[in-house]
Amino acid sequence: MKVLVTGATGYIGGRLITDLLDKGVNVRVLVRDPSRIEGRLWKDNVEVFVGDLLNPDSLKAALKDIDVAYYLVHSMYGGKDYAEKDRQAANNFVNAGQHLKKVIYLGGLLPNTEKVSTHLKSRSEVGEILRKGLPTLEFRAGPIIGSGSASFEMVRYLTERLPVMVAPKWIHHQVQPIAVRDVMRYLVLALDKEYKGVLDIGADVLTFKQMMDGYAKVRGFTRTIITVPVLAPKLAAIWVGLVTPISNSLAVPLIEGVIHPIVGHTSKALEAFPEIRPLPYVDSVERALNHVNKGDIETRWSGALGSESTYSVSEWRGLVTERRSIHIDDIKPETVFNSFTSLGGEKGWLVWEWAWEIRGLIDRLMGGPGLRRGRRHPVQLLPGEALDFWRVEEVERPEILRLRAEMKVPGRAWLEWQAMPEGNGTRLVQTALFEPSGLWGVLYWRCLYPIHRFIFDDMISAIAEDSKNMNSAKSNLNAIIQDKI
């Protein structure tokens, strides 16, 4: 059996590939940008095809000789016309995949009302297009609970950070979450099932308030939630965007997904997959927290948000460049690399933290991601991952890290570090690049240049000092080990 996975850089797709390979499945992945999967543990064990669902010609080669395909993509972050893009992509896939024995699609549970959010309506429409054109098994799931999932992090941060919360009355509406572990099991076991059609999947039926109360109970917190009659979804999304790492663009569809009761009819799934008894919500929270505490987060919601083209800085014309370098005595490039690749997230940016926090707050108020996306892992970085309000564009151990800015700026910006062996130590080169967009872009950079001078001067010095501290800690640890031996 040959299997194609679309959405390989997404939260679900990235995990599914690992599970399929463990099962011994021959996996092919379709990606728009192969650099996005560099560093994945499974990268050398899959067949990689470069293509785009919006480009019909690129699908023919990717689907050749494929028996089963997983359809795990959507264009929610592709602008206001994302529903049309989803519709076009699904039709292209149907036309190119007429030979497929099965398509497995993950959609969303639908509310029992005529008022369905644009996001859920689009997901449903994609499923309908696939089912009409190809033999398709469509799973419909509610909030997915797992380390790094958007639904889990929204509940987690709201509950952790707000002892007293004012919330709209629709938090008393019922929803049906499901553990990411069970979603993976359904998707993998579906390979060997003959079932076609729609299956609702989920665990406990809870209100959104009960989800927060359940999280608080696991953490040993006491939380007070006060409900008010009206709070528009977009206003609620702005609030969620300020308190949690979730961007406003993602918070809106998440909230629109709970303003009406959304409960699945899971009896068919229990009959078709009797080997799966979905994990209770509280147990899924405990599992997710356990992975978070260990730093074992295989994929994260923000990893799927780098849908725009990866920019290259090979065209230097028109770029404003600030380059600094420093020689660090007696320190290897590997240690310096470990220092600058551990920046951001809980560790922060070493210097001028208040300035970074203010810039992140301004960005969130403007609709950008701000700093609270954090990072998936405290020390590891992969191409395409989110890092606060940056996107990892290139990372190559032990030499280079390039970040592309995703904060709201009038232009395009990058921040890059290189660690190169020189003499008895390492030459650290730090480069800030900005490609202004029009007059506002030029004015923006010139206004910030005096501040950047101080911040970037202090930053390269702080990375050098942090590298020395890392080296000392490693030396002390080795000495302790030798003493014990």
DRENLO-577763 format. One line per field, with one value per residue (C-alpha): x negated, y negated, z. Coordinates in Angstrom, 2 decimals, always signed. Example, Ala and Ser with C-alpha at 12.3 -4.5 7.8 and 13.67 -1.06 7.14 Angstrom:
<rs>
east <- (-12.30, -13.67)
north <- (+4.50, +1.06)
up <- (+7.80, +7.14)
</rs>
This chain:
<rs>
east <- (+0.00, -1.25, +0.11, -0.03, +0.18, +1.09, +0.68, -2.58, -3.75, -0.51, +0.34, +2.11, +0.17, -3.23, -2.22, -0.37, -3.46, -5.36, -2.49, -2.16, -5.87, -5.71, -2.99, -5.29, -3.36, -5.04, -4.51, -4.73, -4.25, -3.09, -4.62, -4.77, -8.19, -10.54, -12.60, -9.62, -10.28, -14.04, -15.00, -11.90, -12.85, -10.82, -12.16, -14.58, -11.98, -9.34, -9.08, -8.79, -6.85, -6.75, -3.37, -0.33, +3.30, +4.19, +1.98, +3.67, +0.60, -1.52, +0.96, +0.66, -2.86, -2.22, +0.84, -0.68, -0.63, +0.99, +3.64, +4.86, +4.55, +4.97, +6.50, +5.39, +5.16, +7.20, +6.61, +7.98, +4.92, +4.89, +6.93, +10.62, +11.20, +9.96, +13.30, +12.97, +9.36, +10.50, +13.22, +10.80, +8.17, +10.69, +11.98, +8.43, +7.70, +10.83, +10.01, +6.43, +7.25, +9.86, +7.79, +7.61, +9.07, +9.78, +9.42, +9.33, +10.34, +10.43, +13.11, +15.00, +18.20, +21.16, +23.69, +27.35, +28.30, +28.54, +26.02, +22.70, +19.40, +17.62, +14.74, +16.88, +19.03, +15.90, +14.58, +17.94, +18.03, +14.58, +15.76, +18.82, +16.72, +14.38, +17.22, +19.06, +15.97, +13.97, +14.45, +13.97, +14.08, +14.63, +13.95, +15.55, +13.93, +14.51, +11.73, +8.58, +6.76, +3.04, -0.31, -0.67, +2.91, +4.68, +7.74, +5.64, +3.44, +6.46, +7.98, +4.60, +3.61, +7.07, +7.26, +3.65, +3.59, +7.07, +8.12, +11.34, +12.77, +15.62, +16.99, +19.99, +22.99, +22.21, +19.40, +22.27, +22.89, +21.91, +18.90, +17.24, +13.43, +11.21, +7.62, +5.12, +4.02, +7.47, +7.59, +4.31, +5.68, +8.80, +6.72, +4.25, +6.81, +8.93, +6.40, +7.71, +11.41, +13.90, +16.16, +17.04, +19.07, +19.08, +18.13, +18.41, +15.69, +15.34, +15.17, +17.06, +19.82, +18.86, +19.51, +16.57, +16.77, +16.44, +13.37, +11.74, +12.94, +11.53, +8.16, +8.16, +8.90, +5.96, +3.67, +5.10, +6.42, +9.60, +11.12, +14.15, +16.00, +18.63, +20.87, +22.30, +25.21, +23.36, +19.80, +19.32, +17.03, +14.58, +14.30, +13.84, +11.16, +9.26, +9.37, +8.17, +5.41, +4.19, +4.25, +3.16, +0.54, +3.36, +3.37, +6.56, +6.91, +7.08, +9.02, +12.00, +12.78, +12.04, +14.56, +17.08, +16.87, +18.28, +20.85, +23.39, +23.65, +21.58, +22.10, +21.44, +23.36, +20.52, +22.42, +21.45, +17.76, +18.00, +19.50, +17.01, +14.00, +14.86, +11.16, +11.18, +12.76, +11.97, +9.95, +11.93, +11.24, +9.45, +7.14, +6.30, +5.44, +3.13, +1.39, +0.96, -0.47, -2.85, -4.25, -4.48, -6.38, -8.83, -9.29, -8.07, -5.85, -6.01, -4.02, -2.38, +0.56, -1.69, -3.77, -0.95, -0.68, -3.66, -1.55, -2.99, -5.94, -9.36, -11.38, -14.97, -17.49, -19.56, -18.28, -20.16, -19.11, -16.89, -17.67, -18.76, -21.46, -22.87, -25.70, -27.66, -30.29, -32.26, -35.02, -34.40, -37.62, -37.88, -34.23, -33.26, -30.65, -28.34, -28.04, -27.39, -24.82, -23.06, -22.88, -21.20, -18.91, -17.53, -16.38, -12.72, -9.91, -10.40, -14.09, -13.35, -15.77, -18.49, -18.43, -15.86, -13.05, -10.67, -11.19, -10.46, -7.31, -6.09, -6.77, -4.89, -1.91, -1.77, -1.89, +1.01, +3.10, +2.45, +3.64, +0.20, -0.98, -2.97, -5.41, -3.06, -3.30, -6.52, -8.34, -7.63, -10.81, -13.17, -16.32, -15.38, -14.27, -12.98, -12.51, -9.03, -8.36, -7.01, -9.29, -7.40, -6.64, -9.27, -9.22, -12.29, -13.35, -16.66, -18.50, -21.63, -23.67, -26.17, -26.35, -23.25, -19.82, -17.67, -14.35, -11.73, -9.53, -5.79, -5.01, -3.13, -5.77, -5.70, -8.01, -9.85, -12.46, -14.93, -17.29, -20.20, -23.10, -26.12, -28.71, -32.00, -35.26, -38.02, -41.39, -40.98, -37.26, -34.21, -33.27, -29.61, -27.97, -24.56, -22.67, -19.40, -17.83, -14.86, -13.19, -10.99, -7.65, -7.25, -7.86, -6.26, -8.71, -11.70, -10.36, -9.62, -13.18, -14.81, -12.67, -13.62, -17.26, -18.53, -16.71, -17.92, -21.51, -21.35, -19.27, -21.32, -24.66, -23.60, -22.13, -25.30, -27.27, -24.66, -24.79, -28.59, -28.27, -25.51, -27.75, -30.53, -28.10, -26.89, -30.46, -31.28, -28.17, -29.08, -32.64, -31.42, -28.99, -31.72, -33.96, -31.22, -30.67, -34.39, -34.55, -31.72, -33.35)
north <- (+0.00, -3.46, -6.36, -10.10, -12.59, -16.19, -18.77, -17.17, -20.37, -20.75, -19.73, -16.49, -15.62, -15.90, -13.38, -11.07, -10.43, -9.09, -6.74, -5.51, -4.76, -2.87, -0.75, +0.01, -2.05, -3.35, -7.12, -9.92, -13.55, -16.51, -19.84, -23.25, -24.01, -21.09, -23.25, -23.15, -19.49, -19.72, -18.35, -16.18, -12.78, -11.11, -13.19, -10.55, -7.77, -9.28, -10.11, -13.88, -15.50, -19.25, -20.56, -22.67, -21.62, -24.84, -23.77, -20.80, -19.89, -19.36, -16.80, -14.25, -13.13, -13.27, -10.97, -8.52, -4.92, -6.11, -3.83, -5.91, -9.65, -11.68, -15.10, -17.27, -20.77, -23.95, -27.55, -29.32, -31.55, -32.31, -35.53, -36.40, -34.14, -31.01, -29.19, -29.55, -28.30, -25.28, -24.59, -24.83, -22.67, -19.92, -19.87, -19.72, -16.81, -14.93, -15.40, -14.18, -11.29, -9.29, -6.10, -6.32, -3.47, -5.70, -9.27, -9.91, -13.42, -15.15, -17.81, -19.42, -18.67, -20.77, -22.53, -21.57, -25.00, -26.86, -29.42, -27.72, -29.61, -30.24, -28.05, -25.02, -25.50, -25.42, -22.29, -20.63, -21.69, -20.20, -16.91, -16.94, -17.57, -14.71, -12.29, -13.05, -12.59, -9.89, -6.99, -9.02, -8.45, -11.78, -12.08, -15.05, -16.11, -18.84, -20.55, -18.41, -18.17, -17.45, -19.06, -21.95, -21.91, -25.26, -24.21, -22.89, -26.00, -28.30, -26.52, -26.23, -29.88, -31.26, -29.06, -29.55, -33.33, -34.43, -33.60, -35.55, -35.51, -37.39, -35.25, -35.21, -33.05, -30.70, -29.12, -27.04, -25.50, -21.87, -20.78, -17.40, -17.42, -14.49, -13.56, -13.89, -10.33, -9.07, -11.17, -9.55, -6.08, -6.71, -8.01, -5.11, -2.35, -3.80, -2.39, +1.12, +0.26, +0.50, -2.18, -5.17, -8.24, -10.49, -9.55, -11.93, -11.27, -12.60, -11.80, -13.50, -15.98, -19.09, -22.79, -25.04, -26.19, -22.58, -22.22, -25.13, -23.82, -20.39, -21.88, -23.92, -20.77, -18.91, -21.83, -22.28, -25.77, -27.52, -29.68, -31.99, -32.47, -35.20, -35.10, -38.13, -38.12, -39.33, -39.26, -39.24, -36.45, -38.94, -40.86, -37.57, -36.60, -39.83, -39.03, -35.47, -36.88, -39.13, -36.49, -33.37, -32.52, -32.02, -34.60, -36.56, -34.93, -31.51, -32.60, -33.74, -30.30, -28.55, -30.75, -30.61, -26.85, -27.02, -29.84, -27.15, -23.69, -21.22, -17.60, -14.66, -11.45, -9.10, -5.79, -4.98, -5.55, -3.22, -0.54, -0.99, -1.26, +0.84, +0.99, -2.74, -4.01, -7.74, -9.00, -11.09, -14.82, -15.10, -12.21, -13.88, -17.10, -15.18, -13.52, -16.83, -18.54, -15.63, -16.08, -19.87, -19.48, -17.08, -19.42, -16.55, -18.41, -16.66, -19.28, -22.57, -24.57, -27.46, -25.20, -25.19, -28.96, -29.57, -29.15, -32.15, -31.72, -31.32, -34.37, -34.18, -36.86, -36.15, -39.42, -42.03, -45.12, -47.43, -45.65, -47.61, -45.55, -45.80, -43.37, -42.89, -40.35, -39.34, -36.80, -34.46, -32.94, -29.23, -28.48, -26.06, -26.99, -24.23, -25.96, -29.38, -27.78, -26.24, -29.69, -31.59, -28.69, -28.62, -32.26, -33.18, -31.39, -31.00, -31.94, -35.27, -37.37, -37.93, -41.75, -44.55, -42.15, -45.03, -46.37, -42.94, -42.67, -46.11, -45.26, -42.00, -43.75, -46.35, -43.56, -41.71, -44.90, -45.26, -41.69, -40.06, -37.01, -38.88, -36.98, -34.48, -31.80, -30.87, -27.85, -24.14, -22.95, -24.83, -24.10, -22.44, -24.39, -23.10, -25.00, -26.45, -26.54, -29.58, -31.28, -34.07, -36.53, -35.00, -32.05, -29.81, -30.15, -28.30, -26.40, -24.35, -23.00, -24.25, -27.24, -29.32, -30.37, -32.74, -34.03, -35.78, -38.35, -37.67, -40.71, -43.54, -45.67, -47.84, -45.51, -42.24, -41.61, -38.91, -38.29, -35.93, -34.47, -32.57, -30.72, -30.18, -28.66, -31.24, -30.87, -29.40, -30.14, -31.22, -34.24, -35.12, -37.19, -38.77, -40.34, -42.27, -42.73, -44.85, -45.29, -48.39, -48.64, -52.17, -55.39, -54.10, -51.22, -53.54, -55.85, -52.88, -51.58, -54.98, -55.75, -52.45, -52.47, -54.28, -51.72, -48.80, -49.97, -49.50, -46.31, -44.52, -45.64, -44.28, -41.12, -39.91, -40.55, -38.67, -35.67, -35.60, -35.67, -33.05, -30.79, -31.10, -30.24, -27.21, -26.08, -26.47, -24.54, -21.74, -21.62, -21.47, -18.69, -16.67, -17.13, -15.84, -12.81, -12.05, -12.30, -9.81, -7.44)
up <- (+0.00, -0.93, +1.08, +0.40, +3.27, +2.53, +5.29, +6.45, +8.18, +10.13, +13.69, +12.73, +9.57, +11.24, +13.91, +11.55, +9.42, +12.44, +13.32, +9.74, +9.49, +12.79, +11.19, +8.26, +5.71, +2.56, +2.92, +0.38, +1.43, -0.65, +0.40, -1.21, +0.25, +1.01, +3.38, +5.76, +6.58, +7.06, +10.46, +10.88, +12.23, +9.49, +6.59, +5.25, +5.56, +3.26, -0.42, -0.89, -3.73, -4.20, -5.27, -4.46, -4.26, -6.06, -8.97, -10.72, -12.79, -9.68, -8.30, -11.08, -10.22, -6.48, -6.74, -9.22, -7.85, -4.59, -3.07, -0.11, +0.51, +3.69, +3.07, +6.01, +4.56, +4.68, +3.61, +6.68, +6.87, +3.17, +3.33, +3.13, +0.13, +1.93, +1.45, -2.32, -2.14, -0.12, -2.68, -5.59, -3.88, -3.12, -6.70, -8.06, -5.76, -6.85, -10.54, -10.10, -7.76, -9.65, -9.26, -5.45, -3.44, -0.45, +0.85, +4.59, +5.58, +8.97, +9.26, +12.12, +14.02, +12.89, +15.15, +14.91, +13.58, +10.30, +11.56, +10.89, +11.00, +7.70, +8.86, +9.77, +6.67, +4.51, +6.22, +5.65, +2.01, +1.40, +2.88, +0.63, -2.49, -1.60, -0.80, -4.05, -6.19, -4.42, -1.95, +1.23, +4.96, +6.69, +10.40, +12.13, +15.39, +17.96, +19.97, +19.79, +23.12, +23.04, +23.71, +21.30, +19.99, +19.58, +21.59, +24.47, +24.61, +24.54, +27.53, +29.23, +29.05, +29.84, +32.94, +34.04, +33.69, +34.78, +38.39, +37.72, +34.23, +32.58, +29.76, +27.40, +28.22, +25.33, +27.38, +28.82, +25.38, +25.00, +22.96, +22.48, +22.76, +21.83, +22.69, +19.85, +20.67, +19.69, +16.52, +15.47, +16.20, +14.09, +11.18, +11.22, +11.73, +8.91, +6.43, +7.09, +7.34, +4.49, +5.99, +3.78, +4.66, +7.72, +11.28, +14.23, +16.81, +20.34, +24.05, +26.91, +26.17, +28.18, +28.23, +27.43, +31.06, +32.20, +30.00, +31.83, +35.22, +34.35, +33.46, +36.69, +38.70, +37.15, +37.99, +41.49, +40.76, +41.91, +39.21, +39.18, +35.89, +35.58, +32.52, +30.72, +28.24, +25.13, +23.89, +20.13, +18.83, +17.32, +20.59, +22.44, +19.89, +20.56, +24.28, +23.68, +21.46, +24.27, +27.01, +25.14, +22.47, +19.93, +17.13, +16.46, +13.04, +14.68, +17.78, +15.68, +14.13, +17.45, +19.26, +16.43, +16.88, +20.43, +20.24, +19.30, +20.90, +18.88, +19.86, +17.57, +17.04, +17.92, +18.03, +14.41, +15.19, +18.18, +15.94, +13.10, +15.44, +18.50, +19.46, +20.27, +23.47, +23.50, +26.45, +28.97, +28.77, +32.12, +31.18, +27.86, +29.73, +32.07, +29.12, +27.32, +30.41, +30.94, +27.42, +27.87, +31.15, +29.49, +26.52, +24.34, +21.87, +18.51, +16.59, +17.51, +16.17, +15.10, +12.85, +10.32, +10.07, +7.82, +4.72, +2.90, +0.57, +2.12, +1.23, +0.17, +0.96, -2.12, -3.65, -1.63, -3.57, -1.57, +1.71, +4.75, +6.46, +9.97, +10.56, +13.78, +14.68, +17.72, +18.38, +21.31, +22.66, +23.46, +22.59, +19.83, +17.15, +18.45, +21.83, +20.27, +17.96, +20.98, +22.57, +19.74, +18.80, +22.35, +22.27, +22.63, +24.39, +28.13, +27.91, +26.26, +24.23, +26.88, +26.74, +26.78, +27.68, +28.42, +24.90, +23.38, +25.52, +24.41, +20.75, +21.19, +22.79, +20.00, +17.44, +19.06, +19.20, +15.46, +14.83, +14.68, +16.64, +19.31, +21.50, +23.05, +20.41, +22.19, +20.82, +20.50, +22.25, +24.58, +22.56, +19.27, +16.19, +12.86, +9.58, +9.28, +13.03, +14.82, +17.35, +19.13, +16.30, +14.01, +11.62, +11.34, +7.72, +7.88, +10.58, +9.98, +12.86, +13.92, +11.61, +10.92, +12.11, +10.06, +11.36, +9.23, +10.97, +11.12, +13.24, +11.54, +9.80, +6.65, +4.76, +5.32, +7.99, +8.97, +11.88, +11.31, +13.29, +12.02, +14.10, +12.25, +13.55, +13.76, +15.48, +18.96, +19.13, +17.14, +15.08, +15.81, +13.08, +13.73, +10.83, +10.81, +7.38, +6.39, +3.00, +3.38, +1.63, +0.33, +2.23, +5.44, +5.49, +5.17, +7.90, +10.16, +9.99, +10.40, +13.46, +15.08, +14.05, +17.20, +19.39, +17.28, +17.70, +21.46, +21.37, +18.72, +20.23, +23.61, +22.07, +20.35, +23.57, +25.59, +23.24, +23.60, +27.41, +27.36, +25.24, +27.81, +30.61, +28.67, +28.14, +31.85, +32.88, +30.48, +31.80, +35.41, +34.55, +32.84, +35.90, +38.20, +35.96, +35.91, +39.70, +40.07, +37.60)
</rs>
